[in-house]
Amino acid sequence: MAKGEKNTGWSGFFMVFTVLCAILMILAQEGMGLAVQGSGSWQVLNIYKGLTRWAVPAMFMVWGMCAMEGGKPNFRNVLTGLVLPCFAMLVFWGALYAVVGHLLGGGTLSLQGVLRELMAAAKGESYFHLWVLYPLLGLYLVHPVIHRFVASAGRKEVCYFLAVCFVFGSLLPVLNHFCPCNPVVSLLQRMDVSLPLGYVGFYVAGWYLHHYTIGRVTEFVIYILGVAGLALTMLGDRFFGGGSALWQNYTAPGVALTAVAMCTLFRYVLGISEERSRRRAVAELGCYAFGIYLFHQIWMLILRWFGISVLAFAPVISIPLFTAAMFLLSAPFVWLLYLIPGAGKWLT
């Protein structure tokens, strides 16, 4: 059982890049809603979207490696260290977006209105990009069980679990779409195995890639599968049909393979740095990178208020430019939130 080295900063670097790609994907999707379908601009935006679909499952991989390597095996620690902070994040950011949107729309600020928005956020009426907090909250609720499993299971048992997650969570929906009458597919569908569905596979896969060292051959196989997965994500509908939603779903086979390959790439290639100060800086930025994801849509609300669109100029340039600008403009505000004693880590 070979464990990977700890505290190298690669996971923080990976989270920063993942958040950048997630923001780019959201902006590309917004631009697609504004562009004429099939036009050159729409095609560019569609390519950007396909290239970055892996970013969402990758965030669950980072959350998994951080939560399980952080050592929170009992219910009390999970409740105070994971569940409550996630719920607080959901309520705070949901209410903040509602209040900001209300003010930019010409409304007035009142204590009653803020309390109303806090209650609405607690009930699940949140801004669209906050949806990732709901499955994350669900994973945190079952975290003690997952943690006990990976702590006591051997490497082969974890690999078996990940294989089951991939078959039932990623591969089966595609097979069922194209071969609903196949006896094997029909049998798997009738099994109604729900445990490995959703994002639990990514949650455990992130821990696995962080915890264990893989061989060179396995590493290169993962890269090959990742490239094939990216091609499948972008071209699956064109060559096989089924609709882009089938191939670009966050748990689709190509998206899953690309997320694993990107995580591996950062673990063994891009995240390596011998400079301690650089590792520390990247690791620190990674601590509140998700807060930047949560904050960036504030700038979109402001841009819309000024009448500025993400398609203000050629999307091949505007989308990366707006992504970088929003990331950099959000970072100082999120850093200030992160520094709030006691509450900072609960909000970012």
C-alpha positions as CSV (number, residue, x, y, z in Angstrom):
1,M,0.0,0.0,0.0
2,A,2.0,2.9,-1.3
3,K,0.7,6.3,-0.2
4,G,1.3,9.4,-2.2
5,E,3.3,12.3,-0.7
6,K,1.3,14.8,1.3
7,N,1.3,18.6,1.4
8,T,2.9,19.2,-2.0
9,G,0.3,21.8,-3.0
10,W,-0.8,20.0,-6.1
11,S,-4.4,19.6,-5.0
12,G,-4.6,23.3,-4.4
13,F,-3.2,24.0,-7.9
14,F,-5.7,21.5,-9.3
15,M,-8.6,23.2,-7.5
16,V,-7.5,26.6,-8.8
17,F,-7.4,25.4,-12.4
18,T,-10.7,23.5,-12.0
19,V,-12.5,26.6,-10.8
20,L,-11.1,28.6,-13.7
21,C,-12.4,26.0,-16.1
22,A,-15.8,25.8,-14.3
23,I,-16.2,29.6,-14.6
24,L,-15.2,29.4,-18.3
25,M,-17.8,26.7,-18.8
26,I,-20.6,28.7,-17.2
27,L,-19.7,31.8,-19.2
28,A,-19.7,29.7,-22.4
29,Q,-23.1,28.3,-21.6
30,E,-24.5,31.8,-21.0
31,G,-23.0,33.0,-24.3
32,M,-24.6,30.0,-26.1
33,G,-28.0,31.3,-24.9
34,L,-27.3,34.7,-26.4
35,A,-25.7,33.5,-29.7
36,V,-27.6,32.3,-32.8
37,Q,-27.5,28.5,-32.7
38,G,-25.2,27.0,-35.3
39,S,-23.4,30.3,-35.9
40,G,-19.6,30.6,-35.7
41,S,-19.8,32.2,-32.3
42,W,-22.1,29.5,-31.0
43,Q,-19.7,26.8,-32.3
44,V,-16.8,28.4,-30.5
45,L,-18.8,28.6,-27.3
46,N,-19.9,25.0,-27.7
47,I,-16.2,23.9,-28.0
48,Y,-15.3,25.8,-24.8
49,K,-18.2,24.1,-23.0
50,G,-17.2,20.7,-24.2
51,L,-13.5,21.2,-23.2
52,T,-14.5,22.2,-19.6
53,R,-17.3,19.8,-18.7
54,W,-14.9,17.8,-16.6
55,A,-14.4,20.7,-14.1
56,V,-17.6,19.9,-12.1
57,P,-16.8,16.3,-11.3
58,A,-13.2,17.3,-10.7
59,M,-14.4,19.6,-7.9
60,F,-16.0,16.6,-6.2
61,M,-12.7,14.8,-6.5
62,V,-10.9,17.6,-4.7
63,W,-13.6,17.7,-2.0
64,G,-13.3,14.0,-1.6
65,M,-9.5,14.0,-1.2
66,C,-9.6,16.9,1.2
67,A,-12.4,15.6,3.4
68,M,-11.1,12.0,3.7
69,E,-7.4,12.8,4.0
70,G,-8.4,15.5,6.6
71,G,-9.4,12.7,9.0
72,K,-13.1,13.3,10.0
73,P,-14.3,9.8,10.6
74,N,-17.0,10.3,13.3
75,F,-20.4,12.0,13.1
76,R,-19.7,14.9,15.4
77,N,-16.6,16.0,13.4
78,V,-18.4,15.5,10.1
79,L,-21.4,17.6,11.3
80,T,-19.3,20.5,12.6
81,G,-16.5,20.3,10.1
82,L,-18.3,19.5,6.9
83,V,-22.1,19.4,7.0
84,L,-22.8,22.7,8.9
85,P,-20.1,24.7,6.9
86,C,-21.6,23.5,3.6
87,F,-25.1,24.4,4.7
88,A,-24.0,27.8,6.0
89,M,-22.3,28.4,2.6
90,L,-25.5,27.5,0.8
91,V,-27.6,29.9,2.9
92,F,-25.1,32.7,2.9
93,W,-24.4,32.8,-0.8
94,G,-28.0,32.1,-1.8
95,A,-29.2,35.0,0.3
96,L,-26.3,37.2,-1.0
97,Y,-27.2,36.7,-4.6
98,A,-30.9,37.3,-4.0
99,V,-30.1,40.6,-2.2
100,V,-27.6,41.8,-4.8
101,G,-30.0,40.9,-7.6
102,H,-32.8,42.7,-5.7
103,L,-30.7,45.9,-5.2
104,L,-29.5,45.9,-8.8
105,G,-33.1,45.6,-9.9
106,G,-33.9,48.8,-8.1
107,G,-35.2,47.4,-4.9
108,T,-34.4,48.6,-1.4
109,L,-32.5,46.9,1.4
110,S,-34.4,45.9,4.6
111,L,-33.8,43.5,7.5
112,Q,-37.1,41.8,6.7
113,G,-36.1,41.3,3.1
114,V,-32.7,39.9,4.1
115,L,-34.3,37.4,6.5
116,R,-36.8,36.4,3.8
117,E,-33.9,35.7,1.4
118,L,-32.0,33.7,4.1
119,M,-35.1,31.5,4.6
120,A,-35.6,31.1,0.8
121,A,-31.9,30.1,0.4
122,A,-32.2,27.6,3.3
123,K,-35.3,26.0,1.5
124,G,-33.2,25.6,-1.7
125,E,-34.1,28.7,-3.7
126,S,-30.6,29.5,-4.6
127,Y,-28.7,31.0,-7.6
128,F,-28.2,28.6,-10.4
129,H,-24.4,27.9,-10.0
130,L,-24.8,27.1,-6.3
131,W,-26.5,23.7,-7.3
132,V,-23.2,21.9,-6.6
133,L,-23.6,22.5,-2.9
134,Y,-26.6,20.3,-2.7
135,P,-25.0,17.0,-3.8
136,L,-21.9,18.0,-1.8
137,L,-24.1,18.4,1.3
138,G,-25.5,14.9,0.6
139,L,-22.0,13.4,0.3
140,Y,-21.0,15.1,3.5
141,L,-24.0,13.5,5.3
142,V,-22.9,10.0,4.3
143,H,-19.2,10.9,4.7
144,P,-18.7,8.8,7.9
145,V,-19.8,5.7,6.0
146,I,-17.6,6.4,3.0
147,H,-14.7,7.3,5.3
148,R,-15.0,4.0,7.2
149,F,-15.1,2.1,4.0
150,V,-12.0,3.5,2.4
151,A,-10.1,3.3,5.8
152,S,-10.8,-0.4,6.2
153,A,-10.9,-1.5,2.5
154,G,-7.8,-2.6,0.6
155,R,-6.7,-1.0,-2.6
156,K,-8.4,-3.7,-4.7
157,E,-11.7,-3.2,-2.9
158,V,-11.6,0.5,-3.6
159,C,-10.8,-0.1,-7.3
160,Y,-13.7,-2.5,-7.5
161,F,-16.0,0.1,-5.9
162,L,-14.8,2.7,-8.5
163,A,-15.4,0.3,-11.3
164,V,-19.0,-0.3,-10.1
165,C,-19.5,3.4,-9.9
166,F,-18.3,3.9,-13.5
167,V,-20.4,1.0,-14.8
168,F,-23.7,2.0,-13.1
169,G,-23.2,5.7,-12.8
170,S,-21.6,6.6,-16.2
171,L,-21.7,3.7,-18.6
172,L,-25.1,2.2,-18.0
173,P,-27.1,5.4,-19.0
174,V,-25.4,5.4,-22.4
175,L,-25.8,1.7,-23.0
176,N,-29.4,1.9,-21.9
177,H,-30.0,4.7,-24.4
178,F,-28.6,2.8,-27.4
179,C,-29.2,-0.9,-26.4
180,P,-32.3,-0.9,-24.1
181,C,-33.2,-4.5,-25.2
182,N,-29.7,-6.0,-24.7
183,P,-30.0,-8.7,-22.1
184,V,-26.9,-7.6,-20.2
185,V,-28.0,-3.9,-20.2
186,S,-31.5,-4.9,-19.2
187,L,-30.2,-7.0,-16.3
188,L,-28.0,-4.2,-15.0
189,Q,-30.9,-1.8,-15.3
190,R,-33.2,-4.1,-13.3
191,M,-30.6,-4.4,-10.5
192,D,-31.5,-0.8,-9.6
193,V,-28.2,-0.3,-7.9
194,S,-28.3,3.3,-6.6
195,L,-25.4,3.5,-4.2
196,P,-22.7,4.3,-6.8
197,L,-24.9,6.8,-8.6
198,G,-24.3,10.6,-8.5
199,Y,-21.0,12.0,-7.5
200,V,-19.8,9.4,-4.9
201,G,-17.5,7.8,-7.4
202,F,-15.7,11.1,-8.0
203,Y,-15.6,11.7,-4.3
204,V,-13.8,8.4,-3.7
205,A,-11.7,8.6,-6.9
206,G,-10.2,11.9,-5.8
207,W,-9.2,10.4,-2.5
208,Y,-7.8,7.3,-4.2
209,L,-5.6,9.4,-6.6
210,H,-4.4,11.5,-3.7
211,H,-3.8,8.6,-1.3
212,Y,-2.1,6.0,-3.6
213,T,0.8,6.2,-6.0
214,I,0.0,4.6,-9.4
215,G,2.5,3.1,-11.8
216,R,3.8,4.7,-15.0
217,V,1.9,2.3,-17.3
218,T,-1.3,3.0,-15.4
219,E,-0.7,6.7,-15.6
220,F,-0.2,6.7,-19.4
221,V,-3.3,4.5,-19.8
222,I,-5.3,7.1,-17.8
223,Y,-4.0,9.9,-20.1
224,I,-5.0,8.0,-23.2
225,L,-8.5,7.3,-21.8
226,G,-8.7,11.0,-20.8
227,V,-8.0,12.2,-24.3
228,A,-10.5,9.6,-25.7
229,G,-13.0,10.8,-23.1
230,L,-12.6,14.4,-24.1
231,A,-13.1,13.5,-27.8
232,L,-16.2,11.5,-26.8
233,T,-17.6,14.4,-24.8
234,M,-17.2,16.8,-27.7
235,L,-17.9,14.5,-30.7
236,G,-20.1,11.7,-29.3
237,D,-23.4,13.2,-30.5
238,R,-22.0,13.9,-33.9
239,F,-20.8,10.3,-34.5
240,F,-23.2,8.2,-32.4
241,G,-26.2,10.5,-31.8
242,G,-28.2,10.5,-28.6
243,G,-28.0,14.3,-28.0
244,S,-25.3,16.4,-26.5
245,A,-26.9,16.0,-23.0
246,L,-26.1,12.3,-23.1
247,W,-22.4,12.8,-23.8
248,Q,-21.9,16.0,-21.8
249,N,-23.7,15.0,-18.6
250,Y,-21.4,15.6,-15.6
251,T,-21.4,11.8,-15.0
252,A,-21.1,10.8,-18.6
253,P,-18.2,8.3,-19.4
254,G,-16.1,10.8,-21.4
255,V,-16.5,13.5,-18.8
256,A,-15.6,11.1,-16.0
257,L,-12.5,9.8,-17.8
258,T,-11.3,13.4,-18.6
259,A,-11.7,14.4,-14.9
260,V,-9.7,11.5,-13.7
261,A,-7.0,12.2,-16.3
262,M,-6.7,15.8,-15.4
263,C,-6.4,15.0,-11.7
264,T,-3.7,12.5,-12.5
265,L,-1.9,15.0,-14.7
266,F,-1.8,17.5,-11.9
267,R,-0.8,14.9,-9.4
268,Y,2.3,13.7,-11.3
269,V,3.2,16.4,-13.8
270,L,1.8,19.9,-13.5
271,G,1.5,20.0,-9.8
272,I,5.1,19.2,-9.0
273,S,7.2,22.1,-7.6
274,E,10.4,22.0,-5.6
275,E,9.9,25.6,-4.5
276,R,8.4,25.6,-1.0
277,S,7.1,29.2,-1.2
278,R,5.3,28.5,-4.5
279,R,3.7,25.4,-3.1
280,R,2.5,27.3,0.0
281,A,1.1,30.1,-2.1
282,V,-0.8,27.8,-4.5
283,A,-2.0,25.7,-1.6
284,E,-3.3,28.8,0.2
285,L,-5.1,30.0,-3.0
286,G,-6.6,26.6,-3.4
287,C,-8.1,26.9,0.1
288,Y,-10.5,29.6,-1.1
289,A,-10.6,28.9,-4.8
290,F,-14.1,27.5,-4.5
291,G,-15.1,30.8,-2.9
292,I,-14.1,32.5,-6.1
293,Y,-16.4,30.1,-8.0
294,L,-19.2,31.1,-5.6
295,F,-18.5,34.8,-5.9
296,H,-17.9,35.2,-9.6
297,Q,-21.5,35.5,-10.7
298,I,-21.7,38.7,-8.6
299,W,-19.7,40.3,-11.4
300,M,-22.1,38.9,-14.0
301,L,-25.0,40.6,-12.3
302,I,-23.1,43.8,-12.3
303,L,-22.1,43.5,-16.0
304,R,-25.7,42.8,-16.9
305,W,-26.8,45.9,-14.9
306,F,-24.3,47.9,-17.1
307,G,-25.6,46.2,-20.2
308,I,-22.4,44.4,-20.9
309,S,-22.6,40.9,-22.4
310,V,-20.0,38.1,-22.5
311,L,-20.3,38.4,-26.3
312,A,-19.2,42.0,-26.3
313,F,-16.5,41.0,-28.8
314,A,-15.3,37.7,-30.4
315,P,-16.1,34.8,-28.0
316,V,-12.9,33.1,-28.8
317,I,-11.2,35.9,-26.9
318,S,-14.0,37.3,-24.7
319,I,-14.8,34.1,-22.8
320,P,-11.2,33.4,-21.6
321,L,-10.8,37.2,-20.9
322,F,-14.0,37.5,-18.8
323,T,-13.1,34.3,-17.0
324,A,-9.6,35.5,-16.0
325,A,-11.0,39.0,-15.1
326,M,-13.8,37.5,-12.9
327,F,-11.4,35.1,-11.2
328,L,-8.9,37.9,-10.4
329,L,-11.5,40.4,-9.3
330,S,-13.3,37.9,-7.1
331,A,-10.1,36.7,-5.4
332,P,-9.5,39.8,-3.1
333,F,-13.1,39.8,-1.8
334,V,-13.1,36.1,-1.2
335,W,-9.7,36.4,0.6
336,L,-11.2,39.0,2.9
337,L,-14.1,36.7,3.6
338,Y,-11.7,33.8,4.3
339,L,-9.9,36.0,6.9
340,I,-13.0,36.5,9.0
341,P,-12.2,34.8,12.3
342,G,-14.3,31.6,12.9
343,A,-16.6,32.1,9.9
344,G,-14.2,32.6,7.0
345,K,-13.7,28.9,6.2
346,W,-17.5,28.4,6.5
347,L,-18.1,30.9,3.7
348,T,-15.4,30.1,1.2
